[in-house]
Amino acid sequence: MRKSVPLFGGTLAVTLSLALTACGAGADKTSDSPSGSYDKNATVGIGSLYEPQNLDNTGGGGQGVTEALNGNVYEGLFKLTDSGKAEKQLAKDYTVSPDGLTYTFTLRDGVKFHSGKALTSADVKYSIEKVRAENSQSARKSSFDMVKSITTPDPATVKVTLSSKSISFVYNLSYVWVVNSEAKDLKTSEDGTGPYTLDKWTRGSALSLARFPGYWGTAATNAKVVFHYYKDATALNNALLTNAVDVVTSEQSPDALDQFKNNPNYKVNDGNSTTKLLLAFNDRVKPFDNVKVRKAVSSAIDNKKLLQSVWGDHGTLIGSMVPPTDPWYEDLTKVNPYDVTLAKKQLAEAGYPKGFSFTLDTPNYDPHPTAATFIKSELGKVGIKVDINVITPDEWYTKVYKNHDFSATLQEHVNDRDIVWYGDPDFYWGYDNKQVTEWVKQAEQSDTTDQQTALLKKVNRQIAEDAASDWLYLYPQIVVANTKLSGYPLNGLNSQFHAYGIKKS
């Protein structure tokens, strides 16, 4: 089981020729629709371990705010569906200049914020600039570094000029929530355009959303959804068994699955995950500035045994930052195989025949403490002494992510297409390979997805050969629901959980 908080990652790219069809709240990959009628005024209870830190996705709101509000309360110019496709949402249409540097977006007519204010181009400009702001905590902030200017020729038109081509620009816009430029206190309130409004947030307990009667698109198929928050997987499962909730967004206790699989009142669904558990080295500092040390540590840890100890028969070993759902995926688990003899040899070649000691900064929520204990035991077999320093999510953000004050750490990275961070030497892990940085840059400026995919496959293999991090495993995505429910999302793409299509009979 685990409890998650702010997770970090980035996005990269789909081609501009991707089919971008107009949509409101729809087009997700969901559970089968019911054959019978459903209650349009139902309240759907959603069980989760991921309470938001606050309600602002540029202010450190974390995984929980994405899960609850993305697509439900807030929308973007484009929407990322549960199957990973970008579709037009608040953008009615757009054009791109021949040189690929100027995007002109036409906004959908008749869209209103929950406050009643009409959507204008000024709100879109404000929202993009909010992500790019100096104080923004958005992990996607650097994805918009190439934005040179944003103008609003009229209330329905936004023109964005880039300093360099970006094949992923439209895709990345699906991560920008369009908010009312006049809204205040967005850490505790909201003013979006989505199918739900914020009804009530009781910290430490629940967050409820109510169907917005003035929604521009297809109305939600339920009147209200309530995200109930629990501290551990056992409490979450008990809530589902006692009908306190109708669906669990992501099952975190594989040992508990049998009680649902063997019960006709529940359905267990296996979806596709993009969440990776990393042992992230600080590649700037000794001894992890040495490739052979990183490779030795990676080969000294039995990732398969770790995965089985946490998830049983669920989850996947991938050997890199790229999950199978990304276009540039390759199975690279053999690049740094589990091999204690090899690990000892590499340590000796690196100048550490008797090993060394380091501190592992470990978030205080599952599965990190369990993984840290396992890693300490594994590395002890090759002479490496690990001191586990358990820290809170806020401490992790300041110490590791902002200040880079660490030797190694554990962290989950949720997003798809986030390999691009290895092309940024300033990212918290400090991996600095100029060839990789150049490949990432070239991939971003590619004219076709074939070019982009070929370049990012090179990146993927190089970071694996350099053991830039140790990618311990890819999480499974298991959604458990009452059989009275249908229309819930199946995949854990970037932690979003679109609730507007859920039907309750």
C-alpha positions as CSV (number, residue, x, y, z in Angstrom):
1,M,0.0,0.0,0.0
2,R,1.1,3.6,-0.4
3,K,0.0,7.2,0.2
4,S,1.1,9.7,-2.4
5,V,1.7,13.4,-2.5
6,P,3.4,15.8,-5.0
7,L,4.9,13.8,-7.7
8,F,7.2,15.1,-10.4
9,G,7.5,14.6,-14.2
10,G,7.0,16.2,-17.5
11,T,5.5,15.5,-20.9
12,L,6.5,15.2,-24.4
13,A,4.9,15.0,-27.4
14,V,2.5,14.0,-30.0
15,T,2.5,15.2,-33.6
16,L,0.5,18.1,-34.7
17,S,-1.2,15.9,-37.2
18,L,-2.8,14.0,-34.2
19,A,-6.6,13.8,-34.6
20,L,-7.8,16.5,-32.3
21,T,-11.5,16.2,-32.2
22,A,-13.8,18.5,-30.3
23,C,-15.0,17.2,-27.0
24,G,-16.5,18.3,-23.7
25,A,-16.5,15.7,-21.0
26,G,-16.1,12.4,-23.0
27,A,-13.9,10.1,-25.1
28,D,-12.2,8.4,-22.2
29,K,-11.4,4.7,-21.9
30,T,-13.8,3.6,-19.3
31,S,-15.5,0.6,-17.8
32,D,-18.4,-0.9,-19.7
33,S,-21.6,1.1,-19.8
34,P,-24.6,-0.5,-18.0
35,S,-27.2,-2.2,-20.1
36,G,-30.0,-0.9,-17.9
37,S,-31.1,2.5,-16.6
38,Y,-29.1,4.6,-14.1
39,D,-29.8,7.3,-11.5
40,K,-29.0,10.7,-13.0
41,N,-29.2,12.2,-9.6
42,A,-26.9,9.8,-7.9
43,T,-24.1,10.6,-5.5
44,V,-20.9,8.6,-6.3
45,G,-18.5,7.9,-3.5
46,I,-14.8,7.7,-4.6
47,G,-12.2,6.3,-2.3
48,S,-8.7,7.6,-2.5
49,L,-5.4,7.9,-0.6
50,Y,-4.5,11.1,-2.3
51,E,-5.9,14.2,-0.6
52,P,-4.8,17.4,-2.2
53,Q,-2.2,19.6,-0.4
54,N,-4.2,22.5,-1.8
55,L,-6.4,23.2,-4.8
56,D,-3.9,24.9,-7.1
57,N,-2.0,22.7,-9.5
58,T,0.7,25.4,-9.9
59,G,0.9,25.9,-6.1
60,G,2.0,22.5,-4.9
61,G,-1.4,20.8,-4.9
62,G,0.1,17.5,-5.6
63,Q,-1.3,14.3,-7.1
64,G,-4.6,14.6,-5.2
65,V,-5.6,17.9,-6.8
66,T,-5.0,16.4,-10.3
67,E,-7.1,13.4,-9.4
68,A,-10.0,15.3,-8.1
69,L,-10.1,18.5,-10.2
70,N,-8.5,17.8,-13.5
71,G,-11.2,17.5,-16.1
72,N,-13.9,17.6,-13.5
73,V,-13.6,21.2,-12.3
74,Y,-10.9,22.6,-14.6
75,E,-10.5,22.2,-18.3
76,G,-7.8,23.2,-20.8
77,L,-7.7,24.3,-24.4
78,F,-7.1,20.6,-25.0
79,K,-8.0,17.5,-23.1
80,L,-5.9,14.5,-22.4
81,T,-8.1,11.4,-22.5
82,D,-7.7,8.4,-20.2
83,S,-6.1,6.6,-23.2
84,G,-3.5,9.4,-23.7
85,K,-4.9,11.2,-26.7
86,A,-5.2,15.0,-26.9
87,E,-8.5,16.4,-28.1
88,K,-9.8,19.9,-28.5
89,Q,-11.8,21.1,-25.5
90,L,-12.0,24.9,-24.9
91,A,-10.3,25.4,-28.2
92,K,-12.8,25.3,-31.0
93,D,-10.1,25.4,-33.6
94,Y,-6.4,26.4,-34.1
95,T,-3.9,27.0,-36.9
96,V,-0.1,26.8,-37.0
97,S,2.1,29.1,-39.1
98,P,4.2,27.4,-41.9
99,D,7.4,27.9,-39.8
100,G,5.7,26.1,-36.8
101,L,6.3,29.1,-34.5
102,T,2.9,30.8,-34.2
103,Y,-0.3,29.1,-32.9
104,T,-3.6,30.8,-33.2
105,F,-6.4,29.4,-31.1
106,T,-10.1,30.2,-31.5
107,L,-12.1,29.7,-28.3
108,R,-15.4,27.8,-28.0
109,D,-18.5,30.0,-27.8
110,G,-20.8,30.1,-24.8
111,V,-18.3,28.9,-22.1
112,K,-18.8,30.3,-18.7
113,F,-16.8,29.9,-15.5
114,H,-18.6,28.6,-12.4
115,S,-18.7,32.2,-11.2
116,G,-20.8,33.1,-14.2
117,K,-18.1,35.1,-16.0
118,A,-17.7,34.3,-19.7
119,L,-14.4,32.7,-20.9
120,T,-12.2,35.1,-22.8
121,S,-8.8,35.0,-24.4
122,A,-7.4,37.0,-21.4
123,D,-8.2,34.0,-19.2
124,V,-6.2,31.7,-21.4
125,K,-3.3,34.0,-21.5
126,Y,-3.4,34.4,-17.7
127,S,-3.5,30.6,-17.3
128,I,-0.5,29.9,-19.5
129,E,1.5,32.6,-17.7
130,K,0.4,31.2,-14.4
131,V,2.2,27.9,-15.2
132,R,5.2,29.8,-16.4
133,A,5.4,32.2,-13.5
134,E,8.6,32.5,-11.4
135,N,6.7,31.2,-8.3
136,S,5.0,28.4,-10.2
137,Q,5.5,24.9,-8.7
138,S,4.2,23.2,-11.8
139,A,6.5,20.4,-12.9
140,R,5.6,21.3,-16.5
141,K,6.9,24.9,-16.1
142,S,9.9,24.3,-18.3
143,S,7.7,22.7,-21.0
144,F,6.7,26.3,-21.9
145,D,10.2,27.9,-21.9
146,M,9.9,28.3,-25.7
147,V,6.9,30.6,-25.4
148,K,8.1,34.0,-26.7
149,S,4.8,36.0,-26.5
150,I,1.1,35.6,-25.9
151,T,-1.4,38.1,-27.4
152,T,-5.1,38.4,-27.4
153,P,-6.3,40.0,-30.7
154,D,-9.9,39.7,-29.6
155,P,-11.9,38.0,-26.7
156,A,-12.2,34.8,-28.7
157,T,-8.6,34.6,-30.1
158,V,-5.3,33.7,-28.5
159,K,-2.0,33.9,-30.4
160,V,1.1,32.2,-29.0
161,T,4.5,32.7,-30.6
162,L,7.3,30.4,-29.8
163,S,11.1,31.0,-30.0
164,S,11.6,27.5,-31.3
165,K,9.5,24.7,-32.7
166,S,7.8,22.4,-30.2
167,I,6.1,19.2,-31.5
168,S,4.6,18.7,-28.1
169,F,3.2,22.2,-27.6
170,V,-0.5,21.2,-28.2
171,Y,0.0,18.1,-26.1
172,N,1.5,20.1,-23.3
173,L,-1.4,22.6,-23.3
174,S,-3.7,19.8,-22.1
175,Y,-1.9,20.2,-18.8
176,V,-2.7,23.9,-18.5
177,W,-5.9,24.5,-16.5
178,V,-7.8,27.5,-17.8
179,V,-8.8,29.5,-14.8
180,N,-10.7,32.8,-14.3
181,S,-8.1,35.5,-14.5
182,E,-10.0,37.4,-11.8
183,A,-10.3,34.5,-9.4
184,K,-8.8,34.8,-5.9
185,D,-7.7,32.2,-3.3
186,L,-7.3,29.3,-5.7
187,K,-5.6,27.2,-3.1
188,T,-8.8,26.9,-1.2
189,S,-11.5,27.7,-3.9
190,E,-11.9,27.3,-7.6
191,D,-13.3,28.9,-10.7
192,G,-13.1,26.6,-13.6
193,T,-15.3,25.7,-16.6
194,G,-15.7,22.0,-16.0
195,P,-18.8,19.8,-15.5
196,Y,-18.6,20.1,-11.7
197,T,-18.2,22.9,-9.2
198,L,-16.5,22.5,-5.9
199,D,-19.2,21.8,-3.3
200,K,-17.2,21.4,-0.1
201,W,-13.7,20.4,1.0
202,T,-13.4,19.1,4.6
203,R,-9.6,18.7,5.1
204,G,-8.6,15.3,6.2
205,S,-11.9,13.8,5.3
206,A,-13.6,14.5,1.9
207,L,-13.9,16.7,-1.1
208,S,-17.3,16.9,-2.9
209,L,-18.1,18.1,-6.4
210,A,-21.6,19.1,-7.6
211,R,-22.9,19.0,-11.2
212,F,-22.6,22.4,-12.8
213,P,-26.0,23.3,-14.4
214,G,-24.4,25.9,-16.7
215,Y,-21.8,23.6,-18.2
216,W,-21.2,24.2,-21.9
217,G,-20.8,20.5,-22.8
218,T,-22.5,17.2,-22.0
219,A,-23.8,17.2,-18.5
220,A,-22.3,14.8,-15.9
221,T,-24.1,11.5,-15.6
222,N,-24.4,11.9,-11.9
223,A,-25.4,14.8,-9.6
224,K,-22.5,14.7,-7.2
225,V,-19.2,12.9,-6.6
226,V,-17.5,12.8,-3.2
227,F,-13.8,11.9,-2.9
228,H,-13.3,10.3,0.5
229,Y,-9.8,10.2,1.8
230,Y,-8.2,7.5,3.8
231,K,-4.8,7.2,5.5
232,D,-4.1,3.6,4.5
233,A,-5.1,0.9,2.1
234,T,-6.9,-1.2,4.7
235,A,-9.2,1.6,5.6
236,L,-9.8,2.3,2.0
237,N,-10.8,-1.4,1.3
238,N,-13.0,-1.5,4.3
239,A,-14.9,1.6,3.0
240,L,-15.5,-0.2,-0.3
241,L,-16.7,-3.4,1.4
242,T,-19.1,-1.5,3.7
243,N,-20.4,0.7,0.8
244,A,-19.0,3.9,2.2
245,V,-17.5,4.4,-1.3
246,D,-18.5,3.0,-4.7
247,V,-15.0,2.8,-6.3
248,V,-11.4,2.9,-5.4
249,T,-9.3,5.0,-7.8
250,S,-6.1,2.9,-7.4
251,E,-5.9,-0.2,-5.3
252,Q,-2.8,-0.2,-3.2
253,S,-3.1,-3.5,-1.3
254,P,-2.7,-6.5,-3.6
255,D,-3.2,-8.9,-0.7
256,A,-6.8,-7.6,-0.4
257,L,-7.8,-8.3,-4.0
258,D,-9.2,-11.8,-3.4
259,Q,-12.0,-10.5,-1.2
260,F,-13.2,-8.4,-4.2
261,K,-12.4,-11.0,-7.0
262,N,-14.5,-13.6,-5.2
263,N,-17.4,-11.3,-4.5
264,P,-20.0,-10.8,-7.2
265,N,-20.8,-7.3,-5.9
266,Y,-17.4,-6.0,-7.1
267,K,-15.3,-5.8,-10.3
268,V,-11.5,-5.7,-10.3
269,N,-10.1,-3.8,-13.4
270,D,-6.5,-3.8,-14.6
271,G,-5.6,-0.6,-16.5
272,N,-2.4,0.9,-17.8
273,S,-0.1,2.8,-15.4
274,T,2.4,5.6,-16.0
275,T,3.7,5.7,-12.4
276,K,7.3,4.7,-11.9
277,L,9.1,4.2,-8.6
278,L,12.7,5.6,-8.8
279,L,15.8,5.3,-6.8
280,A,17.0,8.7,-7.9
281,F,20.7,9.5,-7.5
282,N,22.1,13.0,-7.2
283,D,24.4,12.6,-10.2
284,R,26.2,15.9,-9.3
285,V,27.8,14.5,-6.1
286,K,30.2,11.8,-5.2
287,P,30.0,8.9,-5.4
288,F,27.0,9.0,-7.7
289,D,28.8,11.3,-10.2
290,N,30.5,8.0,-11.3
291,V,28.6,6.0,-13.8
292,K,30.1,2.7,-12.6
293,V,28.9,3.4,-9.1
294,R,25.4,4.0,-10.3
295,K,25.5,0.8,-12.4
296,A,26.8,-1.1,-9.5
297,V,24.0,0.0,-7.2
298,S,21.4,-0.7,-9.8
299,S,22.8,-4.3,-10.4
300,A,23.0,-4.9,-6.6
301,I,19.3,-4.5,-6.1
302,D,16.9,-7.3,-7.0
303,N,14.0,-5.2,-8.5
304,K,12.0,-8.3,-9.3
305,K,12.0,-9.4,-5.7
306,L,11.2,-5.9,-4.5
307,L,8.2,-5.7,-6.9
308,Q,6.9,-9.0,-5.7
309,S,7.3,-8.1,-2.1
310,V,5.2,-5.0,-2.5
311,W,2.8,-5.9,-5.3
312,G,2.8,-9.7,-5.6
313,D,2.1,-10.7,-9.2
314,H,1.2,-7.1,-10.3
315,G,3.4,-4.4,-11.7
316,T,6.1,-4.4,-14.4
317,L,9.9,-4.1,-14.6
318,I,10.9,-1.7,-17.3
319,G,14.6,-0.8,-16.8
320,S,14.1,2.8,-17.8
321,M,11.9,5.9,-17.4
322,V,9.6,4.9,-20.3
323,P,6.5,2.8,-19.7
324,P,5.1,0.5,-22.4
325,T,2.4,3.0,-23.3
326,D,4.9,5.6,-24.5
327,P,5.8,5.4,-28.2
328,W,9.6,5.2,-27.5
329,Y,9.4,2.3,-25.1
330,E,11.9,-0.5,-25.2
331,D,12.5,-3.2,-22.6
332,L,15.8,-2.2,-21.1
333,T,15.8,-4.4,-18.0
334,K,18.9,-6.3,-19.2
335,V,21.1,-3.2,-19.5
336,N,21.7,-3.1,-15.7
337,P,20.7,-6.7,-14.7
338,Y,20.5,-7.9,-11.1
339,D,24.0,-9.4,-10.6
340,V,25.8,-9.1,-7.3
341,T,29.1,-10.3,-8.7
342,L,28.9,-7.7,-11.5
343,A,28.0,-5.0,-8.9
344,K,31.1,-5.9,-6.8
345,K,33.3,-5.8,-9.9
346,Q,31.9,-2.4,-10.9
347,L,32.4,-1.0,-7.4
348,A,36.1,-2.1,-7.5
349,E,36.6,-0.5,-10.9
350,A,35.1,2.7,-9.6
351,G,37.5,2.8,-6.7
352,Y,35.2,1.5,-4.0
353,P,36.2,-2.2,-3.5
354,K,35.0,-2.1,0.1
355,G,31.9,-0.1,-0.7
356,F,30.9,3.3,0.8
357,S,28.1,4.9,2.8
358,F,25.3,7.3,1.8
359,T,22.1,8.7,3.1
360,L,18.8,7.8,1.4
361,D,16.2,10.5,1.8
362,T,12.9,8.6,2.0
363,P,9.4,10.0,1.8
364,N,7.4,8.8,4.9
365,Y,4.5,7.2,3.0
366,D,4.2,3.8,1.5
367,P,5.9,2.1,-0.3
368,H,9.0,4.2,0.2
369,P,9.9,3.1,3.8
370,T,9.4,-0.6,2.7
371,A,11.5,-0.1,-0.4
372,A,14.2,1.8,1.5
373,T,14.6,-1.1,4.0
374,F,14.8,-3.6,1.2
375,I,17.4,-1.5,-0.7
376,K,19.5,-1.1,2.5
377,S,19.6,-4.9,2.9
378,E,20.5,-5.5,-0.8
379,L,23.3,-2.9,-0.9
380,G,24.7,-4.2,2.4
381,K,25.6,-7.4,0.5
382,V,28.1,-5.5,-1.6
383,G,29.5,-3.4,1.2
384,I,27.4,-0.3,0.8
385,K,26.0,1.2,4.0
386,V,22.7,3.0,3.7
387,D,21.4,5.5,6.3
388,I,17.7,5.9,5.8
389,N,16.4,9.5,6.5
390,V,12.6,9.6,6.5
391,I,11.2,12.9,5.6
392,T,7.8,14.5,5.0
393,P,6.5,15.4,1.5
394,D,7.1,19.1,2.3
395,E,10.6,18.4,3.4
396,W,11.3,16.4,0.3
397,Y,10.1,19.2,-1.9
398,T,12.4,21.7,-0.3
399,K,15.4,19.6,0.5
400,V,15.5,17.4,-2.6
401,Y,13.5,19.0,-5.4
402,K,14.3,22.7,-4.8
403,N,17.7,22.7,-3.0
404,H,19.2,19.5,-4.5
405,D,20.6,18.7,-1.0
406,F,20.7,14.9,-1.1
407,S,22.8,11.9,-2.2
408,A,20.0,9.6,-3.3
409,T,16.2,9.5,-2.8
410,L,13.1,7.5,-3.5
411,Q,10.2,9.1,-5.4
412,E,7.3,8.2,-7.7
413,H,7.0,9.9,-11.1
414,V,3.4,9.8,-12.3
415,N,3.4,11.3,-15.8
416,D,3.7,9.7,-19.2
417,R,6.4,11.0,-21.6
418,D,8.5,12.4,-18.8
419,I,11.9,11.1,-20.1
420,V,12.6,14.7,-21.2
421,W,13.7,15.6,-17.7
422,Y,16.9,13.7,-18.3
423,G,17.7,16.4,-20.9
424,D,17.6,19.1,-18.2
425,P,20.8,19.3,-16.2
426,D,19.0,21.6,-13.7
427,F,16.4,19.0,-12.8
428,Y,16.7,17.7,-9.2
429,W,18.7,14.6,-10.0
430,G,21.4,16.6,-11.9
431,Y,22.0,14.1,-14.8
432,D,24.1,16.0,-17.3
433,N,24.9,14.3,-20.6
434,K,25.3,16.9,-23.4
435,Q,24.4,14.4,-26.1
436,V,21.2,13.5,-24.3
437,T,20.3,17.1,-23.9
438,E,20.8,17.7,-27.6
439,W,18.7,14.6,-28.5
440,V,15.9,15.8,-26.3
441,K,16.1,19.3,-27.9
442,Q,16.1,17.8,-31.4
443,A,13.2,15.5,-30.6
444,E,11.1,18.5,-29.4
445,Q,11.9,20.3,-32.7
446,S,11.1,17.3,-34.9
447,D,8.9,17.6,-37.9
448,T,7.4,14.1,-37.5
449,T,6.6,11.6,-34.7
450,D,8.9,9.1,-36.4
451,Q,11.9,11.5,-36.0
452,Q,10.9,12.2,-32.4
453,T,10.5,8.5,-31.5
454,A,13.8,7.6,-33.0
455,L,15.6,10.3,-31.0
456,L,13.9,9.5,-27.7
457,K,14.7,5.8,-28.1
458,K,18.3,7.0,-28.2
459,V,17.8,9.0,-25.1
460,N,16.1,6.1,-23.3
461,R,19.0,3.7,-24.1
462,Q,21.7,6.2,-23.1
463,I,20.2,7.0,-19.7
464,A,19.9,3.3,-19.0
465,E,23.5,2.7,-20.0
466,D,24.5,5.6,-17.8
467,A,22.2,4.3,-15.0
468,A,21.1,7.9,-14.6
469,S,18.6,6.5,-12.0
470,D,17.5,3.1,-10.9
471,W,13.9,2.6,-12.2
472,L,12.7,0.1,-9.7
473,Y,9.4,-0.8,-11.2
474,L,6.2,0.4,-12.9
475,Y,3.2,0.5,-10.7
476,P,0.1,-1.5,-11.6
477,Q,-3.2,0.3,-12.1
478,I,-6.0,-1.6,-10.4
479,V,-9.4,0.0,-10.1
480,V,-12.0,-1.8,-7.9
481,A,-15.6,-0.8,-8.1
482,N,-19.1,-1.9,-7.0
483,T,-20.9,-3.6,-9.9
484,K,-23.6,-1.0,-9.7
485,L,-21.1,1.4,-11.2
486,S,-19.9,1.9,-14.8
487,G,-18.2,4.5,-16.9
488,Y,-15.3,5.1,-14.5
489,P,-11.8,5.5,-15.9
490,L,-9.6,2.5,-16.0
491,N,-6.1,3.9,-16.6
492,G,-3.9,5.8,-14.2
493,L,-2.7,8.3,-16.8
494,N,-1.0,11.1,-14.8
495,S,-3.3,10.4,-11.9
496,Q,-6.4,12.0,-13.4
497,F,-9.8,10.4,-12.5
498,H,-12.6,11.8,-14.7
499,A,-15.8,11.3,-12.8
500,Y,-18.4,12.9,-15.1
501,G,-19.1,9.7,-17.0
502,I,-19.7,7.5,-14.0
503,K,-23.2,5.9,-13.9
504,K,-24.7,4.4,-10.8
505,S,-27.7,2.1,-11.1
